[in-house]
Amino acid sequence: MATQKVLVLFFSFWMFVSSSYQIQLILVNNCNHSVWPGTLGNAGHDHPRDGGFHLAAFEEAVFDVPTGWSGRLWGRTGCCFDERGRGSCATGDCGGGLRCAGAWGVPPATVVEMTLGTAASSLHFYDVSLVDGFNVPLSMTPVGGGAGCGVAVCDVDLNACCPAGLVVERGGRVVGCNSACLALRSDKYCCTGEYGSPARCRPTLFSRIFKSLCPRAYSYAFDDATSLNKCTATRYLVTFCPPAK
């Protein structure tokens, strides 16, 4: 009987620890201009920091998310908000609010996607995606985690070499680079319709340009082999404008 009580207490303690376990995200702005990070949890998940906040040049922010959190982060640029948190951004805008609070960032925007464990696995999956286009260099790096943990990164300013048909300008200045899907709106470039499978949707000229410059980022929807990373670290560093390797 005493043994059973000990087992019950141990199991209850283990369940409490595992359910309250946190993973730390460290966001660093290494750009020489402000960035307004946007955060969006997938269905059933919270939006850290109410979905968005300001990060001045060379500042950092630290917050925790629970094990199993799944969602995305991106950087908004060229933002202006009033005292009520209403305004707009040149790229990545999420409904005209400082706090995105469940709203998506308007493309083009470089995105970090992550799923930090599932019911079936303790592995964390993460990537940097250019499927929604590009606006600012971005990386996600595990702090610790052991061998085999990869770095998800696009550390090149694609705005400087964006193909003419994909360029996004504000006030005569290039602020973003659309993906071919966003610019051309066809199944072939969006991996939809009859092209909605890895066998049918293949790299295009535009995705190859992105891939040649950022080989460790998603260049199109089915670019898993060289872009999806796995790890079990307890801390991850997300850097806007990471140093080029």
Backbone as CSV, one residue per row, in Angstrom:
resi,resn,N_x,N_y,N_z,CA_x,CA_y,CA_z,C_x,C_y,C_z
1,MET,0.830,-1.212,0.000,0.000,0.000,0.000,0.866,1.265,0.000
2,ALA,1.894,1.246,0.888,2.808,2.391,0.937,3.522,2.585,-0.387
3,THR,3.906,1.462,-1.022,4.586,1.535,-2.322,3.682,2.165,-3.370
4,GLN,2.392,1.809,-3.330,1.444,2.376,-4.295,1.315,3.889,-4.112
5,LYS,1.275,4.330,-2.816,1.167,5.765,-2.560,2.382,6.518,-3.088
6,VAL,3.563,5.916,-2.872,4.788,6.536,-3.375,4.745,6.650,-4.888
7,LEU,4.290,5.592,-5.565,4.205,5.610,-7.025,3.219,6.661,-7.506
8,VAL,2.079,6.769,-6.809,1.077,7.773,-7.187,1.638,9.175,-7.027
9,LEU,2.319,9.419,-5.887,2.911,10.739,-5.654,3.981,11.061,-6.690
10,PHE,4.820,10.060,-7.022,5.864,10.276,-8.018,5.263,10.586,-9.374
11,PHE,4.221,9.823,-9.758,3.584,10.041,-11.058,2.943,11.426,-11.122
12,SER,2.281,11.835,-10.004,1.646,13.154,-9.972,2.683,14.256,-10.105
13,PHE,3.828,14.089,-9.414,4.904,15.084,-9.495,5.471,15.143,-10.912
14,TRP,5.687,13.978,-11.518,6.213,13.940,-12.884,5.263,14.609,-13.862
15,MET,3.960,14.374,-13.702,2.975,15.002,-14.582,2.994,16.513,-14.409
16,PHE,3.150,16.994,-13.150,3.193,18.436,-12.912,4.415,19.063,-13.562
17,VAL,5.585,18.412,-13.376,6.821,18.941,-13.947,6.755,18.964,-15.459
18,SER,6.285,17.862,-16.074,6.262,17.793,-17.536,5.272,18.768,-18.127
19,SER,4.134,18.992,-17.443,3.127,19.902,-17.998,3.532,21.357,-17.852
20,SER,4.407,21.668,-16.840,4.804,23.054,-16.627,6.170,23.364,-17.223
21,TYR,6.760,22.411,-17.894,8.094,22.581,-18.459,8.087,23.671,-19.511
22,GLN,9.108,24.526,-19.478,9.153,25.675,-20.367,10.384,25.620,-21.268
23,ILE,10.225,26.198,-22.441,11.332,26.363,-23.376,11.539,27.862,-23.563
24,GLN,12.782,28.298,-23.459,13.087,29.720,-23.513,13.424,30.139,-24.938
25,LEU,12.791,31.211,-25.391,13.104,31.823,-26.679,13.769,33.170,-26.427
26,ILE,14.933,33.360,-27.010,15.699,34.598,-26.866,15.698,35.290,-28.221
27,LEU,15.048,36.428,-28.320,14.980,37.167,-29.578,15.970,38.323,-29.532
28,VAL,16.843,38.375,-30.520,17.868,39.405,-30.598,17.728,40.165,-31.908
29,ASN,17.717,41.485,-31.821,17.696,42.312,-33.025,19.113,42.791,-33.317
30,ASN,19.751,42.144,-34.266,21.110,42.514,-34.656,21.116,43.491,-35.836
31,CYS,19.941,43.951,-36.225,19.839,44.920,-37.325,20.203,46.321,-36.814
32,ASN,20.513,47.214,-37.736,20.800,48.597,-37.352,19.538,49.460,-37.397
33,HIS,18.380,48.808,-37.335,17.086,49.494,-37.317,16.127,48.688,-36.450
34,SER,15.046,49.295,-36.038,14.056,48.610,-35.217,13.370,47.485,-35.990
35,VAL,12.978,46.472,-35.254,12.144,45.389,-35.761,11.008,45.207,-34.764
36,TRP,9.805,44.906,-35.268,8.656,44.651,-34.423,8.283,43.173,-34.585
37,PRO,8.827,42.280,-33.722,8.510,40.860,-33.880,7.010,40.596,-33.770
38,GLY,6.538,39.711,-34.628,5.170,39.216,-34.537,5.205,37.762,-34.122
39,THR,4.278,37.348,-33.270,4.209,35.958,-32.833,2.793,35.442,-33.068
40,LEU,2.704,34.203,-33.508,1.391,33.606,-33.792,1.427,32.132,-33.434
41,GLY,0.624,31.735,-32.470,0.496,30.326,-32.141,-0.447,29.633,-33.103
42,ASN,-0.138,28.394,-33.438,-1.062,27.611,-34.248,-2.339,27.339,-33.450
43,ALA,-3.330,26.741,-34.092,-4.625,26.505,-33.450,-4.447,25.818,-32.104
44,GLY,-5.053,26.383,-31.058,-4.968,25.816,-29.727,-3.772,26.271,-28.920
45,HIS,-2.931,27.144,-29.489,-1.728,27.615,-28.798,-1.794,29.130,-28.587
46,ASP,-1.195,29.583,-27.489,-1.177,31.007,-27.177,-0.259,31.774,-28.123
47,HIS,-0.437,33.094,-28.121,0.409,33.995,-28.911,1.344,34.722,-27.936
48,PRO,2.616,34.326,-27.854,3.525,34.937,-26.874,3.592,36.453,-26.988
49,ARG,3.692,37.100,-25.842,3.786,38.570,-25.753,2.624,39.247,-26.469
50,ASP,1.446,38.644,-26.381,0.229,39.185,-27.003,0.356,39.344,-28.512
51,GLY,1.296,38.631,-29.102,1.385,38.615,-30.558,2.346,39.599,-31.167
52,GLY,2.926,40.520,-30.375,3.855,41.456,-31.000,4.372,42.512,-30.042
53,PHE,5.540,43.058,-30.377,6.165,44.073,-29.538,7.279,44.748,-30.330
54,HIS,7.850,45.776,-29.742,8.933,46.530,-30.389,10.280,46.032,-29.883
55,LEU,11.243,45.911,-30.801,12.606,45.525,-30.450,13.549,46.495,-31.158
56,ALA,14.141,47.405,-30.401,15.032,48.403,-30.989,16.321,47.745,-31.481
57,ALA,17.074,48.472,-32.281,18.338,47.957,-32.794,19.233,47.491,-31.657
58,PHE,19.734,46.263,-31.793,20.690,45.642,-30.866,20.095,45.352,-29.476
59,GLU,18.772,45.333,-29.377,18.110,44.928,-28.138,17.744,43.448,-28.207
60,GLU,17.373,42.882,-27.046,16.903,41.501,-27.005,15.699,41.390,-26.090
61,ALA,14.926,40.337,-26.303,13.773,40.033,-25.461,13.786,38.539,-25.179
62,VAL,13.380,38.158,-23.979,13.395,36.758,-23.572,12.017,36.396,-23.030
63,PHE,11.463,35.287,-23.492,10.209,34.791,-22.933,10.155,33.275,-23.075
64,ASP,9.280,32.668,-22.289,9.128,31.215,-22.277,7.857,30.805,-23.008
65,VAL,7.915,29.631,-23.624,6.732,28.987,-24.180,6.689,27.569,-23.621
66,PRO,5.510,26.974,-23.488,5.433,25.630,-22.919,5.899,24.567,-23.900
67,THR,6.368,23.458,-23.366,6.679,22.311,-24.213,5.448,21.964,-25.045
68,GLY,5.681,21.688,-26.320,4.572,21.386,-27.220,4.044,22.591,-27.966
69,TRP,4.590,23.805,-27.650,4.099,24.995,-28.359,4.430,24.890,-29.836
70,SER,3.509,25.357,-30.652,3.675,25.336,-32.102,3.203,26.667,-32.674
71,GLY,4.030,27.265,-33.531,3.647,28.544,-34.104,4.754,29.140,-34.941
72,ARG,4.678,30.456,-35.130,5.629,31.151,-35.998,6.001,32.510,-35.414
73,LEU,7.171,32.981,-35.822,7.662,34.317,-35.487,8.125,34.981,-36.774
74,TRP,7.953,36.280,-36.850,8.478,37.025,-38.001,8.791,38.450,-37.562
75,GLY,9.538,39.158,-38.375,9.892,40.534,-38.062,9.115,41.503,-38.932
76,ARG,8.477,42.486,-38.303,7.832,43.572,-39.054,8.811,44.746,-39.153
77,THR,8.796,45.425,-40.268,9.716,46.541,-40.475,8.950,47.794,-40.885
78,GLY,9.581,48.944,-40.648,8.995,50.215,-41.057,7.659,50.491,-40.399
79,CYS,7.544,50.216,-39.098,6.273,50.373,-38.388,6.160,51.747,-37.723
80,CYS,4.910,52.165,-37.554,4.620,53.392,-36.818,3.291,53.185,-36.094
81,PHE,3.310,53.255,-34.762,2.112,53.036,-33.965,1.852,54.230,-33.061
82,ASP,0.579,54.495,-32.787,0.230,55.573,-31.869,0.198,55.044,-30.440
83,GLU,-0.217,55.892,-29.489,-0.205,55.512,-28.076,-1.178,54.378,-27.766
84,ARG,-2.125,54.129,-28.660,-3.065,53.023,-28.464,-2.598,51.743,-29.156
85,GLY,-1.406,51.788,-29.759,-0.901,50.616,-30.446,-1.515,50.379,-31.799
86,ARG,-2.056,51.424,-32.414,-2.629,51.315,-33.754,-1.711,52.008,-34.750
87,GLY,-1.574,51.426,-35.928,-0.716,52.001,-36.957,-0.552,51.037,-38.099
88,SER,0.655,50.972,-38.659,0.901,50.083,-39.786,2.393,49.827,-39.916
89,CYS,2.723,48.804,-40.704,4.115,48.444,-40.968,4.321,48.324,-42.471
90,ALA,5.519,48.631,-42.923,5.838,48.502,-44.347,5.833,47.040,-44.773
91,THR,6.290,46.129,-43.878,6.248,44.691,-44.167,5.828,43.937,-42.910
92,GLY,5.161,42.810,-43.109,4.774,41.937,-42.010,3.611,42.424,-41.181
93,ASP,2.892,43.458,-41.619,1.811,44.057,-40.846,0.753,43.019,-40.479
94,CYS,0.193,43.145,-39.270,-0.813,42.172,-38.816,-2.083,42.883,-38.384
95,GLY,-2.776,43.460,-39.325,-4.046,44.103,-39.026,-3.916,45.487,-38.427
96,GLY,-2.744,46.104,-38.562,-2.585,47.477,-38.093,-2.437,47.621,-36.597
97,GLY,-1.990,46.545,-35.909,-1.828,46.623,-34.467,-0.438,46.259,-34.011
98,LEU,0.010,46.879,-32.919,1.295,46.504,-32.333,1.233,45.068,-31.834
99,ARG,0.117,44.701,-31.203,-0.112,43.331,-30.733,-0.912,42.583,-31.802
100,CYS,-0.289,41.611,-32.420,-0.966,40.905,-33.518,-2.166,40.099,-33.018
101,ALA,-2.077,39.542,-31.794,-3.223,38.912,-31.127,-3.982,37.938,-32.024
102,GLY,-3.241,37.063,-32.715,-3.882,36.039,-33.531,-3.948,36.355,-35.011
103,ALA,-3.488,37.537,-35.422,-3.513,37.911,-36.841,-2.210,37.495,-37.515
104,TRP,-2.307,37.084,-38.778,-1.139,36.710,-39.573,-0.403,37.958,-40.037
105,GLY,0.895,37.786,-40.295,1.675,38.852,-40.897,1.482,38.863,-42.401
106,VAL,1.245,40.041,-42.945,1.042,40.169,-44.384,2.372,39.946,-45.110
107,PRO,2.418,39.033,-46.076,3.650,38.831,-46.852,3.976,40.069,-47.687
108,PRO,5.257,40.227,-48.058,6.356,39.299,-47.812,6.939,39.438,-46.403
109,ALA,7.285,38.300,-45.815,7.907,38.297,-44.499,8.695,37.003,-44.329
110,THR,9.914,37.112,-43.847,10.710,35.942,-43.487,10.139,35.370,-42.196
111,VAL,9.949,34.060,-42.143,9.234,33.444,-41.022,10.064,32.333,-40.393
112,VAL,10.069,32.280,-39.047,10.560,31.121,-38.314,9.348,30.306,-37.879
113,GLU,9.340,29.030,-38.233,8.257,28.133,-37.843,8.818,27.092,-36.874
114,MET,8.026,26.719,-35.866,8.527,25.725,-34.901,7.383,24.925,-34.302
115,THR,7.679,23.669,-34.004,6.813,22.794,-33.217,7.706,22.158,-32.169
116,LEU,7.522,22.558,-30.917,8.472,22.210,-29.854,7.994,20.989,-29.067
117,GLY,7.905,19.870,-29.773,7.451,18.630,-29.173,5.987,18.367,-29.487
118,THR,5.635,17.097,-29.527,4.256,16.682,-29.783,3.895,15.574,-28.806
119,ALA,2.647,15.146,-28.847,2.214,14.059,-27.972,2.987,12.779,-28.257
120,ALA,3.443,12.636,-29.497,4.122,11.391,-29.888,5.636,11.488,-29.837
121,SER,6.180,12.706,-29.686,7.637,12.863,-29.767,8.093,14.063,-28.954
122,SER,9.294,13.945,-28.357,9.883,15.073,-27.635,10.747,15.940,-28.537
123,LEU,10.913,15.523,-29.797,11.734,16.291,-30.731,11.107,17.646,-31.024
124,HIS,11.964,18.643,-31.213,11.536,19.966,-31.655,11.863,20.095,-33.142
125,PHE,10.921,20.597,-33.912,11.107,20.823,-35.341,11.030,22.325,-35.605
126,TYR,11.935,22.856,-36.411,11.951,24.291,-36.669,12.620,24.579,-38.014
127,ASP,12.258,25.725,-38.594,12.826,26.113,-39.892,12.681,27.608,-40.092
128,VAL,13.450,28.128,-41.037,13.245,29.475,-41.569,12.632,29.306,-42.952
129,SER,11.527,30.007,-43.189,10.789,29.835,-44.437,10.744,31.122,-45.261
130,LEU,10.970,30.954,-46.568,10.822,32.043,-47.535,9.584,31.827,-48.394
131,VAL,8.727,30.883,-48.000,7.500,30.594,-48.753,6.585,31.815,-48.770
132,ASP,6.622,32.625,-47.687,5.856,33.874,-47.645,6.695,35.073,-48.079
133,GLY,7.786,34.812,-48.797,8.654,35.885,-49.240,9.710,36.236,-48.195
134,PHE,10.346,37.380,-48.388,11.478,37.804,-47.543,11.360,39.287,-47.234
135,ASN,11.677,39.639,-45.973,11.804,41.069,-45.662,13.029,41.394,-44.817
136,VAL,13.520,40.411,-44.014,14.673,40.670,-43.149,15.397,39.350,-42.897
137,PRO,16.733,39.345,-42.868,17.463,38.114,-42.549,17.069,37.601,-41.165
138,LEU,17.064,36.259,-41.003,16.526,35.671,-39.781,17.159,34.303,-39.543
139,SER,17.345,33.947,-38.270,17.886,32.625,-37.943,17.284,32.116,-36.644
140,MET,17.333,30.784,-36.476,16.961,30.145,-35.214,18.038,29.129,-34.880
141,THR,18.680,29.322,-33.727,19.830,28.521,-33.326,19.589,27.908,-31.959
142,PRO,19.745,26.587,-31.808,19.603,25.993,-30.478,20.774,26.385,-29.577
143,VAL,20.491,26.577,-28.295,21.539,26.808,-27.303,21.716,25.485,-26.567
144,GLY,22.777,24.757,-26.902,22.924,23.395,-26.410,22.092,22.448,-27.263
145,GLY,21.680,21.353,-26.664,20.840,20.405,-27.394,21.579,19.207,-27.928
146,GLY,22.916,19.286,-28.005,23.692,18.129,-28.420,23.921,18.037,-29.911
147,ALA,24.585,16.965,-30.301,24.939,16.747,-31.710,23.682,16.551,-32.553
148,GLY,23.778,17.011,-33.792,22.676,16.824,-34.724,21.679,17.956,-34.763
149,CYS,21.804,18.930,-33.840,20.893,20.075,-33.826,21.342,21.083,-34.883
150,GLY,20.478,21.373,-35.831,20.849,22.256,-36.926,20.495,23.705,-36.665
151,VAL,21.018,24.576,-37.511,20.713,26.003,-37.482,19.839,26.321,-38.686
152,ALA,18.683,26.907,-38.429,17.797,27.369,-39.498,18.129,28.831,-39.772
153,VAL,18.435,29.169,-41.025,18.928,30.525,-41.254,18.775,30.968,-42.706
154,CYS,18.462,32.255,-42.864,18.679,32.980,-44.118,19.368,34.272,-43.706
155,ASP,20.695,34.315,-43.883,21.482,35.449,-43.392,21.890,36.422,-44.493
156,VAL,21.300,36.263,-45.672,21.596,37.141,-46.805,20.440,38.123,-47.003
157,ASP,20.740,39.353,-47.343,19.697,40.339,-47.622,19.180,40.115,-49.047
158,LEU,18.112,39.342,-49.158,17.564,39.038,-50.483,16.946,40.255,-51.156
159,ASN,16.642,41.295,-50.381,16.106,42.515,-51.000,17.095,43.130,-51.980
160,ALA,18.381,42.925,-51.720,19.416,43.527,-52.564,19.573,42.807,-53.896
161,CYS,19.055,41.579,-53.996,19.207,40.817,-55.241,17.898,40.174,-55.655
162,CYS,16.797,40.803,-55.291,15.464,40.272,-55.612,15.174,40.421,-57.102
163,PRO,14.698,39.359,-57.786,14.320,39.474,-59.196,13.277,40.573,-59.401
164,ALA,13.364,41.279,-60.496,12.543,42.475,-60.726,11.056,42.228,-60.529
165,GLY,10.569,41.068,-60.977,9.136,40.791,-60.871,8.648,40.488,-59.475
166,LEU,9.570,40.352,-58.519,9.198,39.993,-57.155,9.413,41.131,-56.157
167,VAL,9.981,42.226,-56.620,10.345,43.340,-55.733,9.091,44.011,-55.152
168,VAL,9.155,44.336,-53.843,8.111,45.114,-53.179,8.741,46.417,-52.703
169,GLU,8.156,47.540,-53.103,8.703,48.854,-52.763,7.719,49.650,-51.925
170,ARG,8.249,50.476,-51.042,7.469,51.465,-50.300,8.249,52.772,-50.350
171,GLY,7.634,53.809,-50.852,8.294,55.103,-50.921,9.546,55.090,-51.771
172,GLY,9.553,54.285,-52.832,10.698,54.211,-53.722,11.855,53.393,-53.193
173,ARG,11.649,52.668,-52.068,12.702,51.852,-51.487,12.262,50.398,-51.444
174,VAL,13.176,49.484,-51.768,12.862,48.054,-51.722,12.783,47.619,-50.262
175,VAL,11.628,47.095,-49.852,11.437,46.675,-48.457,11.193,45.172,-48.331
176,GLY,10.943,44.512,-49.462,10.672,43.084,-49.404,10.790,42.430,-50.763
177,CYS,10.826,41.098,-50.724,10.923,40.318,-51.960,9.860,39.226,-51.904
178,ASN,8.891,39.288,-52.800,7.823,38.308,-52.839,8.342,36.923,-53.229
179,SER,7.663,35.880,-52.772,7.889,34.560,-53.354,7.219,34.527,-54.717
180,ALA,7.592,33.561,-55.535,6.973,33.431,-56.856,5.493,33.152,-56.725
181,CYS,5.086,32.408,-55.684,3.665,32.131,-55.460,2.899,33.431,-55.252
182,LEU,3.422,34.302,-54.403,2.740,35.565,-54.123,2.649,36.447,-55.364
183,ALA,3.714,36.434,-56.168,3.765,37.327,-57.326,2.952,36.797,-58.507
184,LEU,3.007,35.468,-58.731,2.434,34.908,-59.952,1.101,34.206,-59.742
185,ARG,0.781,33.827,-58.501,-0.527,33.275,-58.152,-0.954,32.108,-59.032
186,SER,-0.061,31.151,-59.205,-0.418,29.971,-59.997,-0.122,28.712,-59.198
187,ASP,-0.863,27.625,-59.507,-0.669,26.362,-58.794,0.771,25.870,-58.885
188,LYS,1.386,26.075,-60.032,2.752,25.588,-60.229,3.709,26.192,-59.211
189,TYR,3.555,27.485,-58.932,4.477,28.168,-58.021,4.019,28.096,-56.564
190,CYS,2.731,27.800,-56.344,2.197,27.733,-54.983,2.084,26.306,-54.449
191,CYS,2.410,25.302,-55.275,2.295,23.895,-54.871,0.867,23.576,-54.441
192,THR,-0.100,24.025,-55.222,-1.509,23.768,-54.947,-2.150,23.099,-56.163
193,GLY,-3.411,22.699,-56.015,-4.114,22.052,-57.122,-3.415,20.792,-57.569
194,GLU,-3.224,20.650,-58.872,-2.561,19.454,-59.397,-1.082,19.398,-59.015
195,TYR,-0.528,20.507,-58.500,0.871,20.536,-58.069,1.005,20.396,-56.543
196,GLY,-0.038,19.946,-55.886,-0.056,19.891,-54.439,0.568,18.655,-53.814
197,SER,1.654,18.168,-54.359,2.373,17.026,-53.792,3.858,17.176,-54.091
198,PRO,4.728,16.541,-53.286,6.165,16.635,-53.546,6.565,16.113,-54.919
199,ALA,5.824,15.126,-55.413,6.154,14.554,-56.722,5.858,15.533,-57.851
200,ARG,4.820,16.363,-57.682,4.406,17.261,-58.760,4.979,18.672,-58.618
201,CYS,5.212,19.097,-57.359,5.721,20.461,-57.158,7.237,20.405,-57.009
202,ARG,7.928,20.914,-57.985,9.385,20.865,-58.016,9.966,22.278,-57.924
203,PRO,11.246,22.421,-57.592,11.860,23.757,-57.543,11.739,24.485,-58.881
204,THR,11.477,25.776,-58.796,11.390,26.622,-59.989,12.631,27.502,-60.073
205,LEU,12.722,28.256,-61.136,13.843,29.180,-61.292,13.930,30.117,-60.102
206,PHE,12.771,30.642,-59.649,12.779,31.605,-58.545,13.174,30.942,-57.231
207,SER,12.635,29.754,-56.959,12.991,29.084,-55.701,14.458,28.675,-55.710
208,ARG,15.006,28.361,-56.882,16.437,28.025,-56.963,17.312,29.236,-56.652
209,ILE,16.851,30.427,-57.053,17.596,31.648,-56.724,17.634,31.823,-55.206
210,PHE,16.470,31.686,-54.551,16.407,31.789,-53.092,17.291,30.733,-52.437
211,LYS,17.239,29.510,-52.972,17.971,28.403,-52.363,19.477,28.576,-52.509
212,SER,19.910,29.118,-53.624,21.348,29.313,-53.822,21.906,30.340,-52.846
213,LEU,21.077,31.308,-52.439,21.527,32.357,-51.523,21.299,31.983,-50.057
214,CYS,20.243,31.221,-49.792,19.919,30.794,-48.430,19.661,29.291,-48.436
215,PRO,20.719,28.477,-48.518,20.556,27.030,-48.688,19.922,26.313,-47.506
216,ARG,19.869,26.958,-46.322,19.288,26.297,-45.146,17.902,26.832,-44.799
217,ALA,17.242,27.473,-45.773,15.884,27.973,-45.573,14.943,27.333,-46.600
218,TYR,13.666,27.238,-46.236,12.665,26.743,-47.178,12.544,27.709,-48.350
219,SER,12.697,27.200,-49.556,12.551,28.041,-50.741,11.222,27.806,-51.445
220,TYR,10.572,26.673,-51.155,9.226,26.391,-51.660,8.599,25.376,-50.707
221,ALA,7.318,25.058,-50.904,6.541,24.340,-49.894,7.099,22.975,-49.509
222,PHE,7.706,22.245,-50.443,8.152,20.876,-50.147,9.678,20.768,-50.050
223,ASP,10.293,21.819,-49.558,11.749,21.876,-49.465,12.234,21.324,-48.115
224,ASP,11.699,20.164,-47.685,11.983,19.640,-46.343,13.414,19.130,-46.176
225,ALA,13.942,18.466,-47.191,15.177,17.689,-47.026,16.345,18.518,-46.490
226,THR,16.477,19.749,-46.940,17.625,20.565,-46.536,17.241,21.743,-45.633
227,SER,15.988,21.783,-45.180,15.524,22.981,-44.480,14.907,22.728,-43.121
228,LEU,14.404,21.520,-42.860,13.758,21.220,-41.591,14.794,20.723,-40.587
229,ASN,14.826,21.334,-39.402,15.797,20.999,-38.366,15.116,20.310,-37.186
230,LYS,15.907,19.496,-36.447,15.395,18.770,-35.295,16.356,18.945,-34.126
231,CYS,15.796,19.058,-32.910,16.629,19.239,-31.733,15.775,18.999,-30.491
232,THR,16.409,18.997,-29.313,15.683,18.922,-28.043,16.296,19.890,-27.040
233,ALA,16.736,21.039,-27.510,17.316,22.043,-26.618,16.230,22.672,-25.738
234,THR,16.636,23.289,-24.645,15.695,23.994,-23.780,15.701,25.498,-24.025
235,ARG,16.635,25.974,-24.862,16.713,27.396,-25.196,17.027,27.532,-26.681
236,TYR,16.405,28.531,-27.320,16.668,28.801,-28.731,16.866,30.299,-28.923
237,LEU,17.833,30.634,-29.770,18.154,32.021,-30.088,17.593,32.353,-31.471
238,VAL,16.681,33.320,-31.519,16.115,33.800,-32.783,16.715,35.179,-33.045
239,THR,17.433,35.309,-34.169,18.177,36.536,-34.438,17.711,37.185,-35.735
240,PHE,17.349,38.448,-35.637,17.074,39.248,-36.831,18.403,39.856,-37.302
241,CYS,18.687,39.735,-38.599,19.955,40.172,-39.174,21.131,39.433,-38.526
242,PRO,21.126,38.097,-38.564,22.257,37.359,-37.989,23.531,37.631,-38.773
243,PRO,24.700,37.533,-38.127,25.948,37.724,-38.857,26.072,36.703,-39.992
244,ALA,26.472,37.136,-41.165,26.639,36.235,-42.291,27.821,35.312,-42.035
245,LYS,27.660,34.043,-42.373,28.726,33.046,-42.187,29.654,33.020,-43.405
